Amino acid sequence: MNILSVGLHNPLKILKLWVAFHLIVWSVVPWLTNTALPLDSIEAVLWGFEMQWGYDKHPPLSGWLAYIFASGLGDFGVYFLSQLCVVVAGLGVFRVARYLKMTEVQSVLAVIVLECISFYNYSSVEFNVNILQLPFWTWGWFFGMDALDNKKMRSWIALGLCVGLGALAKYVAVFLLVPLFVFWWQRGQLRKALFSAGLSVAGVVSMLVFLPHLLWMRENDWMTITYGLDRSGSGNAPWWARFWYPVQYLFSQIALLIAVVVLVLMIRKRSERVSSLKGASALAFAAYIAMALLSLIIGMKPVTMWAVPFPLAIGVWVVSRYQAELSFVRVMKVSVFMALLSIIAYSVVYGLGPRLRSKPHRVNYPATEIASRSEGVWHQLYGSGLPYVIADEWFGGIINFYGRDKARVMIEGELARSPYLSDVDVVREGALILWMKSRDASSTPRTTMDHVFPDIRERYPQLIEKEDLVIPWPRRSDGKEGRYGVALIPPAAK
């Protein structure tokens, strides 16, 4: 373990290795094991293709960035973008720790401890709104601290940008202010912050950044708000659920932090009884408590993945509270073990998945062949590029991203989810309808088009069902094939 000993004397080398590990290994491994982007990632690319100020589920920033990186670097670009978010957030943790007068060794350990949390390794492969907001949390905290302590207007502006851009990724990003305000309260600075002109400037900047999306929401029936409320799944819950949801949520988060708990138990005996760094507990735990209280007050059921940014400062608290530098080698061993375990687990689950399980993972779908075969049906009949696809976000995203024609997608055939399209466009130019009939081409029963798209025949009576596409699953040894239903809406001019 010589490298660990070297790291104790030159911790920045460890930090650079951590950066390289994420940007290279965690970008390359899924690029090699997967034949399709994960669902959230391909949906983000699909959104970005339309370049709107909002989409049916989320604000626009994740879609814009996913599309830009995918256009330039393909699948690899999306995986790299996800790891870039993790790395920039980790560097923000390091900067916060150094600002709080932690040593270089302590600050690097505060970052490395994040390897004990699956949000930042195994789960980080799937670029989505949760991953994108990570950098805005840690750098928002840093700029807020720097702005108040040093009276820097540019840092207040930067805080406003972090909040505004974070909200353009996902609304829950505004929760980054909760740990920051509690941090100021714990350090006796809250009154100074609240009466600071800089905080008002930060608020104005964040609102200006967010304003175009707000106007878009107003014009589109507040669809992202409706999606968030539906996602909470609390509409028809019994009266006692408001008390159970926060408890369930907190226990699920503790389970996700179990490796950190084990690490603390391993190092606490070697540490002396010291108080944690003032404000560290606020950064580490305030967002959890705020979400649980919100759930209790309004009866909302929090989604586990909403908490992806919440434990970003857990390492700052652990290292300062338990003097983790005294157990440097042990902390490094545990963190490296968790990092390697995660990469091995991912490689096995998705790299060997086609041979180990009957039901394919989404990332093991034959995306390129699905797209080319679907477009081929259209080309053969009409001799022109495929203009529109009616499918769910998964198959629509596959044809849009992996196909040559870059067909626009009416998500699940619902205009409400695709407000940038219209039935008039589809009738005039025609469209292909695609759905999964069966994961095993030889099995019955098979999912019908009317089951997937209940009103599609009524809206497009001219549609024609075509012969199914039967496509082998990649890298399987049993020869199984998937069966995909295809129908066409002929162009009006043809």
N, C-alpha and C positions, 0 to 999 in steps of 0.2 A: 504493500500500500504506500509506496514511496511518494506517489503523486499527492496523497493526502497530507503527508508531512510537508511537502513543498508548499501546498496550499495554505498551511498554517502560517508560513512566513511570507507568502506572496498570494494572498487570497484572490487578487484580481485575475490570476491565471485560472482559478476555479470558475470564476464568473464567466470568463471568456469561453471556457470549455462548455459551460452550461448553455450559453448562447448558441455555440456551434452545434451542440447536440440537438437542440430544438430545431434550429433552422435547417440543418442538414438531415439528420437521422429521421426526425419526425415528419419531415417533408417527403423524403425519398421512400421510406418504408410503405406508407399507404399508396403512394404512386405506383409501387411495384406489385403490391398485393391486390389492389382493387381494380375492377374493370368498369366501375362507374363511380361517380362522386356520391357521397352520402346524400340523403334526402334533403336535409336543410341546406346543404351547399348547392345542390343543383337547383333548388327552388330559388335561392338567392341569385344565382346566375340568370335564371329565367326572369326574375323581377328586373334585374339590372339591364337586361336586353331592351326593356321598354323605357327606361330612363324617366320614370315618373317621380313626383314628389311624395309618393306614398304607395303602398300596396295593400292587398286585402288583409294582411296579418300584421305588418310591421311598418315602421318608418323606412325611409329609402336608403340610408347610408350603406347597409350591408349589401343590398343589391347592387348599388353602384360599384363598390369596391370589388365584389366577387366577379362581376362582369368584366371589369378592367383587367384584373389579374388573370382570369380565365382566357380572355381574348389574347393576351400576350404570351401566356405560358401554359395554357391548357390545364389539365387536371392538376399538374404539379403546382401551377400558380395559385390555385385555391388552397391547397395544403400548405404552401409556403406562406400565404397571407394569414392563415390561422395561427401558424407558429410565430409569425411576426408580431401578432397581437399579444401572444403570451410573453414573448421576449421583451417587447417594449413595456409591458406591464411589470415584468420582473425587474427591469432596470429602474422603473419608477419606485418599486419597493426599496431597491438599493438606495436610491436618491433620498427617499423619505427617511430611511434608517440613518443615513449619514447626516442628514439635516438635524436629526434628533440626537446627535453626538454619539451614536454607536460607532464602534471601531470598524475598520474595514473587514476584519474577520467576522465580527458580529453581523455586519450588514450583508455580507455574502451568504452567511448561514441563513439569514432571514429569507433570502431568495431560494436557496437550495432546499429548504424545508418544504417549499411548495411542491416538490416532487412526491411528497407523501399524500397529495390530494389529486384524485383522478381527474378532476376538472381540468387540470393543467398539464396532463400528459395523455392518457388513453382517450379521454373524451374530447380533447382539444383538436383532434383530427378533423372533426366535423365543424367546418366554419359555419357560424350562424350569428344571430344577434347577440347571444350571450357571450361569445368569445370576443366579438368586436368591441364590446363596451369595456373590456378589461383595462386597456391603457388609459382610458379617460378617468377611471377611478383613482389609480395610484398617482398619476400626474396631476389630477385635480386636487388631491390631498396636498401634494408638494407645493403647488402654486398657491393654494389657500394659506398654508403655513407661511410661506415666504412673503406673500403679499401683506399679511397682517403684521408679522414681526419686523419686516424691513420697509414697510410702507412703499411697496413697489406697485405702481399702477399697471405696469405691463403684466405683472403676475396676477393681478385682479382680472385683467382682460383674458389672460390665459385660463384662469379658473372658469370664467364665463364661457369660453370656447369649449372647454372640457365638458361642462354641463350641457351646453347646447348640442354639441356633436354627439355626446353620449346619448342624449334623448332622441337624436335622429337615428341612432342605432336601435335603442329600445327604451321605452318610457321609464322602466325601473331604474335606469341609470341615474335619475335624479336622486335616488337613494344614496348616492355617493356623498351627498351633503350631510346625511345623518351622522355618519362617523366623524366627519369633519367638525360639525357643530358640537357634538358631544366631546370631541377632543379639545376644542376650545374651552368648553365648560369645565372639563377636568383640570385644565391648566389655568383656570381663572381668567380667560381671555374672551369669553363669550360676549359680555357686554361691549367690550371694545370692538369686537367684530360686527355686532349688530348695528352699532352706531357709526360704523366706518362708511365713508362715501364710496370707498372702493367696492364694498359688497354690493351697493346699488348699481355701480358700473358693471360688475360681473353679471348681475341679474338682467340688466338691459342687453348686454352682449348675448347672453344665452337665449333671450327671447327673440332677438333679431335673427339669430341663427335658426331658431326653431320656427319662426313665423311662416315661411313658405309652406312648410308641412301642415301647420295649423290651418292655413287657408285651404289647402288641399283636402284636409279632413272635413272641413265645413261643406265643401262642394261634393263630397262623396259619402254623405250620411254617416260620418264618424265611424266608418267601418272597422278601423283598427281598434277603437275603444270597444266596440261590440265584440270583436274577436277576443280581446283580453278578458272581458267579463265572462264570455262563454267558456273560455279556457279555464277559468277558476272553478268551473263546475259546481257552483254553490247555489244556483237558482232555485232548485226544488229540495234543498237539503233540510232535514229535520231541525228543530230548534236547538237541540243539544250539539249540533255539528260545529257551531261557532266556538264551542269550548274544546272540542276534540281536534279540530283542524290545526290550531297552533301547536298543540302537544305533538301531534303526528308529524308536523313539519319540523319541529326542533329535534325530535328523535331521528328522523331521516337524515338531518344534517349532521348530527353526532355520529351516525353510522358512517357517513362519508368522510368524516375526520378521524376515523378509528386509528389509522396509521400514525397520525399526529399524537393521539392520546398514548399509544404504545411508546412512541419516541419520548414523550414527556416522562412516562414511568421509568424509562431506561436511564434518563439523565438526571432526574431530580435528586437522587441520592448523592450525586457528586457536587451538586450546587449548594451554595450557602443560602440561608434564608434572607432574601432581599426583596424589596418592593419592585414591582414591574415599573418600567419606564412610564412616567406620568403621561397619560393619553394613549398608551399602546393598547390597553384593553378596549378603549372606545373604537379605535380603528379596526380591531379584530372582531368585536362582538356586537357593536351597536346596531348594525344593519339587520342582524338576525333578530334581535329583540324588537326592533321597529316593525319588521315584517310580521312577527308573531302577534304584536299588539294590534296591528292593522287588521290582521285576520280575525282576531277576537272582537274587535269593535264593529266591523262591517259584515262579519260572517263569511269572509272570502276564504277559499281553499287555495293556499299558495302552491305553486308548482315547484317541484324540487329544483329544476334547472334555473329557476329565477335567481337562485342563490349563487350562481357561478362566480360572480365577483366578490361575494361577501367575505371569504376567508383569505383574501389577498394579503392582509397584514397579520395573519396568524403567526407567521414566522417572526415578525417584529416582536410580538408579545411573548412567544415561547423563548426566543433567544435572550431577551432582556430579563424575563422573569426567572428563568432557570439557568442563567449563565451558561448557555450552550457552548460557548467557546472553551469552557473547561473540559467539555466532552467532544471536542472538535472531530476527532477521528470516528467516534461512535455515531455522531450525527451524520457525518459524511457517508459512513458505511450504510446506514439505514436509508438515507436518501438515494444513494447510488443503487442500492438493492431495489428500491421501489421504482426507480427510473428504468432499470433493466428489466424488471418483472413486467412492467407495463408494456415495453416495446416487444418483449417476447410474447406476452399474452395477445397483443394486437396481431402480431405476425401469424400466430397459430390460429386465432379465431377467424381471421379474414383471409390469410394466405392459404391455410389448409381447410378453411370452412367448407368449400365445395365437396371435399372428400369426407368430411367428418359429420355433416348433418344433411338431412333430407330437404329441409326448407332452405332455399338460398337466402343469404343476406342480400339486402338491396345493393350493396357495393360489389356484389358478385354477379349482378345482372349483365347480360351481353349488350351493353348500351350501344356500342357502335353498330352492331348488326341489327338491333331493333330499329335504329334510326335509318340505316341504309335500306333495309328491306321495306320499311313503311313508305319511305320516299319513292322506292322503286315501283310500288303499286300505283302511285299517282303518276309517275313519269311514264309508265307503260301505257296508261290510258289517255293522258292529256298532253304529254310531251312538253310540259312546262314545270317550273319550280313549284313546290308545294307551298301555298300561301298561308294556310291556317290549319291548326290542329285542335281538336276538341278531345281533351283527356284530363286526367288528374294532374296535379303538379309534378308527379314523379315521371309518368310517361311523356307528358307534355314537355317537361324539362329535358328529358333525354333526346327527343326529336329536335328540339330547339338548339340544344348545345352540341350534340354529336352529329346532327344532320348537316348536310351541305347547304340546304335551302334556307336554314334559319327561320323556319315557319313560326309565325306568331301563335300564341296559345290562348284559347278560351278555357280557363281552368274549370274543370268538371262541368263544362257546358253552361256555366253560370255567368251571365253578364255582370252581375253584382260583384263578382270576384275579378272580373276583367273589364273594368269600366272604360278602358282605352279602346275596346272593340265594340262592334255592333252586329246584330243579326243581318243588317243590310249588307255589310262588308262580306260576311260569310256566304250569303246567298249569291252575291255578285261574283265572287272569286272562287268559291268552293272551299271545301275543307275535308280533312281526313279525321275520322273518329277512331280512337284506339283505346283498348282496355284489355286487362288480363282475364282470360277465360279460365285458365287452369295452369298451375305451376307444373303439373304432370300432364303432358299432352294426351296421354292414353287414358286418363281418368275421366269419370263422369260422377256427378253432374258438372256442368260448366256454366260459368257466370254469363248471363245474357246482357246484351246491350241495354235492354229496357230496364234491367235491374240497376245498372250503373248510372244510366242517364234516363230517368223516368219520363221526361217530357220531350225527348229529342225527336221522336217520330212526329209528334204533333207540330213542333216548330219547323221541322224540315221534312215534310212528307216526301220529297223527291230523293231522299237518301237511299243508297244502295248498299246492302251488306255484301262484302266480298269474302273470298276464301280466307280461312284463318292463316295466320303466320305461325309456323312451327319452327322454333329456333332452339338448338341445343344449348344447355347451360354450360358455361365455360369451366374448364378444368375438372370436370366430373369424370369418374371412372365407371359410372353405371349407365351412361348413355342417355340420361333423362333429358327431355325437351320441355320447353314451355310453350303454351298455346295462347296466342294473342288474337283477339277479335278486331276486325277491321271493317269499317264502313266508310262510304264516300258520299259527300254532298257535291254533286256535279256543279261546276261553274255555270252561271246563268247563260253565258255567251257560248258555251260549248254544245 
